[in-house]
Amino acid sequence: EQHYVGLVYDKRNESLQNRIYAFYKQKSKDTGLDGDMWIPYVSQVCTADTGGPKIKLQFRWTSQMNARLFCGNANTKQDFTELVDVATVHGDQQEAKIYALFRNEWGMSAVCVYSLRDIRDIFMTSAFKDPATDDRQRELDKMRKQCVRDSCMQHIDVLNRIESRSAEMVDWVQPANGSGPILFKHHNYTHINVDASDPRGNGHHVVMFLSLSDGRIHEVVHTEARSFIIAEYHPFRNQSHITSISLNTSSKKLYVSSRSELVQLNVTNCTQYGSTCEECVLSRKPYCGWDGHNCTDRGTRQDVVRGNYTICP
Protein backbone atom coordinates (compact mmCIF):
# COMPACT_ATOMS: atom_id res chain seq x y z
CA GLU A 1 0.00 0.00 0.00
CA GLN A 2 1.59 3.25 -1.19
CA HIS A 3 0.55 6.88 -0.72
CA TYR A 4 2.30 9.48 -2.88
CA VAL A 5 2.69 12.98 -1.43
CA GLY A 6 4.73 14.93 -4.01
CA LEU A 7 6.82 15.04 -7.17
CA VAL A 8 10.08 16.87 -7.91
CA TYR A 9 11.38 17.45 -11.44
CA ASP A 10 15.14 17.20 -11.90
CA LYS A 11 16.23 18.98 -15.08
CA ARG A 12 19.74 18.03 -16.23
CA ASN A 13 22.09 19.66 -18.72
CA GLU A 14 21.43 16.74 -21.05
CA SER A 15 17.65 16.43 -21.47
CA LEU A 16 17.87 12.66 -21.89
CA GLN A 17 19.02 12.43 -18.26
CA ASN A 18 16.05 14.38 -16.84
CA ARG A 19 14.35 12.60 -13.97
CA ILE A 20 11.25 12.69 -11.80
CA TYR A 21 11.47 11.99 -8.08
CA ALA A 22 8.30 10.74 -6.41
CA PHE A 23 8.02 10.94 -2.62
CA TYR A 24 5.73 8.43 -0.94
CA LYS A 25 5.07 6.37 2.14
CA GLN A 26 4.53 2.62 2.07
CA LYS A 27 2.72 0.46 4.60
CA SER A 28 5.26 -1.57 6.51
CA LYS A 29 5.12 -5.36 6.32
CA ASP A 30 6.58 -5.56 9.83
CA THR A 31 3.63 -6.33 12.12
CA GLY A 32 5.72 -6.44 15.30
CA LEU A 33 5.06 -4.10 18.21
CA ASP A 34 8.37 -2.32 17.67
CA GLY A 35 7.93 -1.96 13.92
CA ASP A 36 6.99 1.29 12.19
CA MET A 37 3.60 1.47 10.49
CA TRP A 38 4.95 3.43 7.52
CA ILE A 39 8.22 3.54 5.57
CA PRO A 40 9.17 6.73 3.66
CA TYR A 41 10.68 6.48 0.19
CA VAL A 42 11.80 8.52 -2.78
CA SER A 43 11.51 6.89 -6.19
CA GLN A 44 13.35 7.89 -9.37
CA VAL A 45 12.09 7.53 -12.95
CA CYS A 46 13.68 8.84 -16.16
CA THR A 47 11.32 11.15 -18.04
CA ALA A 48 12.27 9.43 -21.31
CA ASP A 49 11.16 6.04 -19.96
CA THR A 50 8.18 4.61 -21.88
CA GLY A 51 8.32 1.12 -20.39
CA GLY A 52 9.74 -2.10 -21.75
CA PRO A 53 9.00 -3.91 -25.02
CA LYS A 54 5.98 -6.17 -25.49
CA ILE A 55 7.91 -9.26 -24.46
CA LYS A 56 9.15 -7.84 -21.16
CA LEU A 57 8.05 -5.07 -18.74
CA GLN A 58 5.69 -3.50 -21.30
CA PHE A 59 3.64 -1.62 -18.71
CA ARG A 60 6.35 -1.04 -16.11
CA TRP A 61 9.01 1.61 -15.64
CA THR A 62 12.41 0.25 -16.58
CA SER A 63 14.31 3.07 -14.85
CA GLN A 64 12.54 3.06 -11.48
CA MET A 65 14.76 2.91 -8.40
CA ASN A 66 13.73 3.45 -4.79
CA ALA A 67 15.60 4.72 -1.75
CA ARG A 68 14.50 5.06 1.85
CA LEU A 69 14.40 8.44 3.55
CA PHE A 70 15.67 8.94 7.08
CA CYS A 71 14.37 11.69 9.35
CA GLY A 72 15.28 11.61 13.00
CA ASN A 73 18.12 11.38 15.47
CA ALA A 74 20.19 8.23 15.14
CA ASN A 75 21.78 8.75 18.58
CA THR A 76 18.48 8.91 20.48
CA LYS A 77 16.84 6.26 18.26
CA GLN A 78 14.07 8.76 17.58
CA ASP A 79 12.79 8.72 14.03
CA PHE A 80 9.83 9.87 11.97
CA THR A 81 8.57 7.46 9.33
CA GLU A 82 5.16 8.69 8.19
CA LEU A 83 5.84 11.03 5.27
CA VAL A 84 3.04 13.62 5.08
CA ASP A 85 4.00 16.27 2.50
CA VAL A 86 6.97 17.78 0.65
CA ALA A 87 7.87 21.25 -0.60
CA THR A 88 10.74 22.19 -2.89
CA VAL A 89 12.93 25.28 -2.79
CA HIS A 90 14.10 25.87 -6.34
CA GLY A 91 17.28 27.73 -7.17
CA ASP A 92 20.50 26.36 -8.49
CA GLN A 93 19.39 22.81 -9.29
CA GLN A 94 22.57 21.46 -7.74
CA GLU A 95 21.53 23.07 -4.46
CA ALA A 96 17.75 22.61 -4.66
CA LYS A 97 16.30 21.52 -1.33
CA ILE A 98 13.30 19.34 -0.50
CA TYR A 99 11.54 20.09 2.79
CA ALA A 100 9.75 16.95 3.94
CA LEU A 101 7.08 16.90 6.64
CA PHE A 102 6.87 13.76 8.79
CA ARG A 103 4.80 12.43 11.67
CA ASN A 104 5.38 9.64 14.15
CA GLU A 105 3.00 7.38 16.06
CA TRP A 106 3.08 9.72 19.08
CA GLY A 107 1.40 12.59 17.26
CA MET A 108 4.58 14.64 16.86
CA SER A 109 5.70 16.31 13.63
CA ALA A 110 9.14 17.01 12.21
CA VAL A 111 10.63 18.62 9.11
CA CYS A 112 13.78 17.27 7.50
CA VAL A 113 15.61 18.90 4.59
CA TYR A 114 17.18 16.89 1.77
CA SER A 115 19.38 18.15 -1.03
CA LEU A 116 18.68 17.19 -4.62
CA ARG A 117 22.39 16.54 -5.03
CA ASP A 118 22.39 13.92 -2.25
CA ILE A 119 19.38 12.16 -3.77
CA ARG A 120 21.09 12.08 -7.15
CA ASP A 121 24.24 10.64 -5.58
CA ILE A 122 22.35 7.84 -3.80
CA PHE A 123 20.80 6.61 -7.03
CA MET A 124 24.09 6.82 -8.92
CA THR A 125 26.49 5.37 -6.33
CA SER A 126 24.56 3.07 -3.98
CA ALA A 127 24.38 -0.65 -4.60
CA PHE A 128 21.02 -2.38 -4.99
CA LYS A 129 19.65 -4.43 -2.09
CA ASP A 130 20.03 -7.52 -4.26
CA PRO A 131 23.81 -7.31 -4.69
CA ALA A 132 25.69 -8.14 -7.85
CA THR A 133 27.82 -11.26 -7.45
CA ASP A 134 29.98 -11.06 -10.57
CA ASP A 135 31.32 -8.56 -13.10
CA ARG A 136 28.46 -9.12 -15.56
CA GLN A 137 25.82 -8.36 -12.91
CA ARG A 138 27.73 -5.28 -11.84
CA GLU A 139 27.79 -4.12 -15.45
CA LEU A 140 24.03 -4.70 -15.79
CA ASP A 141 23.34 -2.76 -12.58
CA LYS A 142 25.41 0.13 -13.91
CA MET A 143 23.36 0.08 -17.12
CA ARG A 144 20.12 0.09 -15.07
CA LYS A 145 21.05 3.45 -13.59
CA GLN A 146 21.33 5.26 -16.92
CA CYS A 147 18.46 6.96 -18.72
CA VAL A 148 18.29 5.63 -22.29
CA ARG A 149 16.78 7.14 -25.41
CA ASP A 150 14.50 4.15 -26.12
CA SER A 151 13.61 2.02 -23.10
CA CYS A 152 12.01 -0.59 -25.39
CA MET A 153 15.38 -1.29 -27.00
CA GLN A 154 17.32 -2.20 -23.86
CA HIS A 155 19.30 -5.42 -23.80
CA ILE A 156 17.26 -8.42 -22.67
CA ASP A 157 19.78 -9.13 -19.89
CA VAL A 158 19.14 -5.66 -18.44
CA LEU A 159 15.37 -6.19 -18.61
CA ASN A 160 15.68 -9.59 -16.92
CA ARG A 161 17.80 -8.05 -14.18
CA ILE A 162 15.21 -5.30 -13.63
CA GLU A 163 12.36 -7.82 -13.53
CA SER A 164 13.97 -10.29 -11.16
CA ARG A 165 15.85 -8.05 -8.73
CA SER A 166 14.90 -5.42 -6.19
CA ALA A 167 14.88 -1.79 -7.31
CA GLU A 168 15.66 -0.57 -3.78
CA MET A 169 19.04 0.91 -2.93
CA VAL A 170 21.14 -0.16 0.05
CA ASP A 171 21.94 3.40 1.16
CA TRP A 172 19.30 5.69 2.67
CA VAL A 173 18.86 9.36 1.85
CA GLN A 174 19.99 11.34 4.90
CA PRO A 175 19.09 14.96 5.73
CA ALA A 176 21.37 17.56 4.13
CA ASN A 177 24.69 18.31 5.84
CA GLY A 178 24.17 15.53 8.35
CA SER A 179 21.54 17.52 10.23
CA GLY A 180 18.57 16.18 12.13
CA PRO A 181 15.05 17.58 11.95
CA ILE A 182 15.01 21.39 11.66
CA LEU A 183 11.58 21.46 13.29
CA PHE A 184 10.21 19.20 16.00
CA LYS A 185 6.81 20.02 17.46
CA HIS A 186 3.99 18.37 19.38
CA HIS A 187 1.56 19.36 16.64
CA ASN A 188 -0.28 17.39 14.00
CA TYR A 189 0.85 19.22 10.87
CA THR A 190 -0.79 18.24 7.57
CA HIS A 191 0.78 20.38 4.78
CA ILE A 192 3.98 22.34 4.22
CA ASN A 193 4.89 25.24 1.94
CA VAL A 194 8.30 26.92 1.97
CA ASP A 195 9.58 30.35 0.94
CA ALA A 196 13.34 30.92 0.76
CA SER A 197 13.28 34.16 -1.24
CA ASP A 198 14.89 37.29 0.18
CA PRO A 199 13.46 40.28 -1.71
CA ARG A 200 14.30 42.82 1.02
CA GLY A 201 17.93 41.84 1.55
CA ASN A 202 17.57 41.21 5.30
CA GLY A 203 19.54 37.99 5.24
CA HIS A 204 18.60 34.53 4.02
CA HIS A 205 15.87 33.04 6.17
CA VAL A 206 13.58 30.18 5.25
CA VAL A 207 9.90 30.65 6.07
CA MET A 208 7.71 27.57 6.41
CA PHE A 209 3.92 27.57 6.40
CA LEU A 210 2.49 24.52 8.13
CA SER A 211 -1.21 23.71 8.32
CA LEU A 212 -2.65 21.92 11.33
CA SER A 213 -5.38 19.30 11.49
CA ASP A 214 -7.73 21.78 13.21
CA GLY A 215 -7.56 24.35 10.40
CA ARG A 216 -4.89 26.71 11.76
CA ILE A 217 -1.64 27.63 10.00
CA HIS A 218 1.72 28.25 11.65
CA GLU A 219 4.31 30.52 10.09
CA VAL A 220 7.73 29.23 11.12
CA VAL A 221 11.11 30.87 10.54
CA HIS A 222 14.18 28.67 10.17
CA THR A 223 17.58 30.23 10.80
CA GLU A 224 20.95 28.52 10.99
CA ALA A 225 20.51 28.14 14.74
CA ARG A 226 16.90 27.01 15.14
CA SER A 227 13.27 27.22 14.03
CA PHE A 228 10.53 29.16 15.79
CA ILE A 229 6.86 30.03 15.27
CA ILE A 230 6.27 33.74 14.58
CA ALA A 231 2.60 33.80 13.56
CA GLU A 232 -0.60 31.79 13.65
CA TYR A 233 -3.43 32.20 11.15
CA HIS A 234 -7.08 31.20 11.32
CA PRO A 235 -8.09 31.29 7.64
CA PHE A 236 -11.68 30.10 8.09
CA ARG A 237 -14.42 31.43 10.36
CA ASN A 238 -15.42 27.91 11.27
CA GLN A 239 -12.96 25.12 11.98
CA SER A 240 -12.30 23.40 8.66
CA HIS A 241 -9.92 20.76 7.40
CA ILE A 242 -7.31 22.34 5.13
CA THR A 243 -6.88 20.47 1.85
CA SER A 244 -4.00 22.51 0.39
CA ILE A 245 -1.83 25.59 0.86
CA SER A 246 0.11 27.47 -1.83
CA LEU A 247 2.25 30.61 -1.56
CA ASN A 248 2.78 33.18 -4.28
CA THR A 249 6.36 34.10 -3.43
CA SER A 250 6.20 37.37 -5.39
CA SER A 251 3.06 38.85 -3.83
CA LYS A 252 3.46 37.00 -0.49
CA LYS A 253 -0.15 35.84 -0.68
CA LEU A 254 -0.92 32.45 0.84
CA TYR A 255 -3.85 30.59 -0.71
CA VAL A 256 -5.61 28.13 1.57
CA SER A 257 -8.36 25.76 0.52
CA SER A 258 -10.84 23.58 2.36
CA ARG A 259 -13.49 21.34 0.84
CA SER A 260 -15.84 24.31 0.49
CA GLU A 261 -13.71 27.49 0.56
CA LEU A 262 -10.64 29.16 -0.90
CA VAL A 263 -9.15 32.10 0.99
CA GLN A 264 -6.23 34.44 0.43
CA LEU A 265 -3.98 35.54 3.30
CA ASN A 266 -1.54 38.43 3.17
CA VAL A 267 1.43 37.04 5.08
CA THR A 268 3.30 40.35 5.18
CA ASN A 269 0.64 42.52 6.91
CA CYS A 270 3.42 44.40 8.68
CA THR A 271 1.18 47.08 10.22
CA GLN A 272 -0.08 44.63 12.84
CA TYR A 273 3.37 44.51 14.43
CA GLY A 274 3.13 47.88 16.11
CA SER A 275 3.95 51.49 15.42
CA THR A 276 7.48 51.61 16.84
CA CYS A 277 10.81 50.31 15.63
CA GLU A 278 11.20 48.17 18.74
CA GLU A 279 7.87 46.39 18.22
CA CYS A 280 8.64 45.83 14.55
CA VAL A 281 12.05 44.29 15.27
CA LEU A 282 10.69 42.15 18.12
CA SER A 283 8.28 40.54 15.64
CA ARG A 284 11.31 38.94 13.94
CA LYS A 285 9.24 38.83 10.76
CA PRO A 286 11.50 38.35 7.70
CA TYR A 287 8.94 40.06 5.46
CA CYS A 288 8.82 43.20 7.63
CA GLY A 289 11.26 45.88 8.73
CA TRP A 290 11.39 49.42 10.08
CA ASP A 291 11.74 52.11 7.41
CA GLY A 292 12.23 55.01 9.83
CA HIS A 293 8.52 55.73 10.21
CA ASN A 294 6.54 52.48 9.99
CA CYS A 295 6.81 48.72 10.06
CA THR A 296 6.48 47.87 6.36
CA ASP A 297 7.41 45.24 3.81
CA ARG A 298 9.90 47.75 2.41
CA GLY A 299 11.73 48.51 5.63
CA THR A 300 15.24 47.14 6.06
CA ARG A 301 15.84 47.44 9.81
CA GLN A 302 15.16 43.98 11.24
CA ASP A 303 16.91 41.28 13.28
CA VAL A 304 15.24 37.96 12.55
CA VAL A 305 17.78 35.82 14.41
CA ARG A 306 17.73 37.58 17.81
CA GLY A 307 14.99 40.22 17.68
CA ASN A 308 17.57 42.69 19.00
CA TYR A 309 15.70 46.01 19.14
CA THR A 310 18.85 47.92 20.17
CA ILE A 311 19.47 48.29 16.43
CA CYS A 312 16.66 50.86 16.49
CA PRO A 313 17.70 54.54 16.51
Stockholm file with secondary structure:
# STOCKHOLM 1.0

chainA/1-313         EQHYVGLVYDKRNESLQNRIYAFYKQKSKDTGLDGDMWIPYVSQVCTADTGGPKIKLQFRWTSQMNARLFCGNANTKQDFTELVDVATVHGDQQEAKIYALFRNEWGMSAVCVYSLRDIRDIFMTSAFKDPATDDRQRELDKMRKQCVRDSCMQHIDVLNRIESRSAEMVDWVQPANGSGPILFKHHNYTHINVDASDPRGNGHHVVMFLSLSDGRIHEVVHTEARSFIIAEYHPFRNQSHITSISLNTSSKKLYVSSRSELVQLNVTNCTQYGSTCEECVLSRKPYCGWDGHNCTDRGTRQDVVRGNYTICP
#=GR chainA/1-313 SS CEEEEEEEEECCSSGGGCEEEEEEEEECSCCSTTSCSEEEEEEEEETTCCCCCTTSCTTSCSSCEEEEBCCEETTTTEECCEEEEEEEECSSGGGCEEEEEEECTTSCEEEEEEEHHHHHHHHHHSCBSSCCCSHHHHHHHHHHTSCCSCGGGSCHHHHHHHHHSCCBBSSCBCCGGGCCCSEEESSCEEEEEEECCCTTCSCCCEEEEEEETTSCEEEEEECSSCEEEEEEECCSSSCCCCCEEEEETTTTEEEEECSSCEEEEESCCGGGGCSSHHHHHHTTCTTCEECSSSEETTCCBCCTTTCCGGGCC
#=GC SS_cons         CEEEEEEEEECCSSGGGCEEEEEEEEECSCCSTTSCSEEEEEEEEETTCCCCCTTSCTTSCSSCEEEEBCCEETTTTEECCEEEEEEEECSSGGGCEEEEEEECTTSCEEEEEEEHHHHHHHHHHSCBSSCCCSHHHHHHHHHHTSCCSCGGGSCHHHHHHHHHSCCBBSSCBCCGGGCCCSEEESSCEEEEEEECCCTTCSCCCEEEEEEETTSCEEEEEECSSCEEEEEEECCSSSCCCCCEEEEETTTTEEEEECSSCEEEEESCCGGGGCSSHHHHHHTTCTTCEECSSSEETTCCBCCTTTCCGGGCC
//
